Every structure is written in C-alpha cells, then in structure tokens.
Amino acid sequence: MNREIERKFLVSDDTWRSGVAETVRLRQGYLPGAPGCGVRVRLAGAEATLCIKGRRINTACDEFEYAIPPDDARRMLDLFCGDAVIEKTRHIVPVGDDRWEVDVFHGRHRGLVLAELELDAVGQPIEPPPWIGREVTGCREYTNAYLATHPFVPPASG
C-alpha cells in the first residue's frame, strides 16, 4: 500500500513552461467503486494503470496502483466511463528538489491548469515557485473525480 500525500494549486501564469523536463498525454476516467473510494483507469502515453484511492483526509489518502494492459484500459474507458473522461497533458517541471506536475486540461475543461506536488510527509513545508497561484488542495471542484462528471467553470473575476 502506498500513501499519497499531495498539494494542489492553480497556476497563475505560463512561466513554468520554460522548465518543462517531460510531457505526457493522459486520458482517464473513474469506474464505479465501493463507497469511500475512487477507482481510476488511466492511459499515460503507451502505459496504463488502474488505481484505487481511499478517502482523502487533508492532503493524504491510501492508494493502490497497478499496471494494466493499455488495450484493457481503452476498453474500460469506453465501456464504463462514456463521456466522463478527462483528457489533459501533464508536464513535469523540476524546481530545486521538487518535481511539480502541471496539468493542462483539454476539451470541456479547457482553460484549467493545475499544479500538484507529491510530498513525503503530511505538513512537509514547501517553497512554491512564482507561477503557483491559489491553493486548491481539498477543494472538491478541482479533483479529477469531480471534473470527470462536471465541466470546469472558471471562477468569477471581480
């Protein structure tokens, strides 16, 4: 079992792009699961995974992730997820010792750009780079499971 500890932020500008070290296109959806957990199937380039996540408490949740055949993942997405699929491009942006994941969403979520940082411990201090905006860790409307069934609505400005 793994414990996922992460914080999530909106991205305030495009200056992160100059630091991109790696990019992968993702397609993912959520399967019906037991109460209190989420079951995600993901295609990431030529690889695929099935992931079961427990209920998130603050920044942490239990996580079980397994490699599966990409053809199986495609079939699960088509059979079980329908239109409730997220498409995004993930950019890996190293900053010092940190490995930021910047997700640029496509389709009905166009315009949404989120940055995540996985941590070693709950409460671990971080030094956000200048392109990091408002923290949205724990905000349901910015979780992938929520976005799979709800189009992104940009916050009202003003």
C-alpha positions in Angstrom: 0.0 0.0 0.0 1.1 3.5 -0.8 0.1 6.7 0.9 -0.4 9.6 -1.5 0.4 13.0 0.1 -0.1 15.9 -2.3 -1.0 19.5 -2.5 -2.7 21.1 -5.5 -2.6 24.7 -6.8 -4.0 26.8 -9.6 -1.3 28.1 -11.9 -1.1 31.9 -12.2 0.9 32.3 -15.4 2.9 30.4 -18.2 6.4 31.0 -16.9 6.6 27.3 -15.8 6.8 26.2 -19.4 10.5 27.1 -19.7 11.3 24.5 -17.1 9.4 21.5 -18.6 11.5 18.4 -18.5 8.9 15.8 -19.6 5.4 15.8 -21.1 2.8 13.0 -21.4 -0.8 13.0 -22.7 -3.3 11.5 -20.2 -6.8 10.1 -20.7 -8.5 8.9 -17.5 -11.9 8.0 -16.2 -13.5 6.7 -12.9 -15.2 3.4 -12.5 -18.0 2.6 -10.1 -16.4 1.5 -6.8 -17.1 0.8 -3.2 -18.3 3.6 -1.0 -15.4 5.7 0.3 -13.0 5.0 -2.5 -12.4 6.0 -6.1 -11.3 3.7 -8.9 -9.4 5.3 -11.8 -8.3 3.9 -15.1 -5.6 5.9 -16.8 -3.8 5.9 -20.2 -0.5 7.8 -19.9 1.2 7.7 -23.3 1.9 4.0 -24.0 1.3 2.9 -20.4 -1.9 2.2 -18.4 -2.8 1.9 -14.8 -5.7 1.0 -12.5 -5.7 3.0 -9.3 -7.8 2.6 -6.2 -7.8 5.6 -3.8 -9.3 5.8 -0.4 -11.0 8.9 1.1 -8.6 11.9 1.2 -8.1 13.3 4.7 -6.4 16.7 4.3 -3.5 16.1 2.0 -3.2 12.3 2.3 -5.1 9.1 1.1 -4.3 5.4 0.7 -3.5 4.5 -2.8 -3.1 1.2 -4.7 -1.9 1.5 -8.3 -1.3 -1.3 -10.7 -0.1 -1.5 -14.3 -2.6 -3.0 -16.7 -2.5 -3.6 -20.5 -3.3 -0.4 -22.5 -5.9 -2.2 -24.6 -7.7 -3.1 -21.3 -7.6 0.5 -20.2 -9.0 1.7 -23.5 -11.8 -0.8 -23.3 -12.6 0.1 -19.7 -12.7 3.8 -20.6 -15.0 3.1 -23.5 -17.3 0.6 -21.7 -17.6 2.1 -18.2 -16.8 5.8 -18.5 -18.6 7.1 -21.6 -18.3 10.9 -21.7 -16.9 11.1 -18.1 -13.3 11.0 -19.3 -10.7 13.6 -18.6 -8.0 14.5 -21.2 -5.0 16.5 -20.2 -1.3 17.0 -20.8 0.9 16.5 -17.8 4.2 18.5 -17.8 6.9 17.6 -15.3 8.6 20.8 -14.0 11.6 20.2 -11.7 12.1 23.1 -9.3 15.1 22.6 -6.9 14.5 19.2 -5.3 10.7 19.3 -6.1 9.0 17.6 -9.0 5.9 19.7 -9.9 3.3 18.1 -12.1 1.5 20.8 -14.2 -1.7 19.5 -15.8 -3.2 21.4 -18.8 -6.7 20.2 -19.4 -8.4 19.8 -22.7 -11.9 19.5 -24.1 -14.7 20.7 -21.7 -12.0 21.6 -19.1 -10.0 23.9 -21.5 -8.5 26.8 -19.6 -7.9 24.8 -16.4 -4.2 24.5 -15.4 -3.4 22.8 -12.1 -0.1 22.1 -10.4 0.4 19.2 -8.0 3.3 18.4 -5.7 3.6 15.0 -4.1 5.2 15.1 -0.6 7.0 12.7 1.7 5.1 13.7 4.8 1.9 15.5 5.9 2.8 19.0 6.8 6.0 19.0 4.9 7.0 22.6 4.2 7.2 23.6 0.5 8.6 26.6 -1.4 6.1 27.3 -4.2 7.6 28.7 -7.4 6.5 32.2 -8.5 4.0 30.7 -11.1 2.0 29.0 -8.4 -1.4 30.6 -7.6 -4.1 29.8 -5.1 -4.0 26.5 -3.2 -7.0 24.3 -4.0 -6.0 21.2 -2.0 -9.2 19.8 -0.6 -11.5 21.8 -3.0 -13.8 19.1 -4.4 -14.4 21.0 -7.7 -10.7 20.7 -8.6 -10.4 16.9 -8.1 -10.2 14.8 -11.2 -13.0 12.5 -10.0 -15.3 15.6 -9.8 -14.1 17.0 -13.1 -14.8 13.7 -14.8 -18.6 14.4 -14.4 -18.7 18.2 -14.2 -17.4 20.7 -16.8 -14.9 23.2 -15.5 -16.4 26.5 -14.7 -13.8 29.3 -14.3 -14.1 31.3 -11.0 -15.9 34.6 -11.4 -13.5 37.5 -11.5 -14.1 40.7 -9.9 
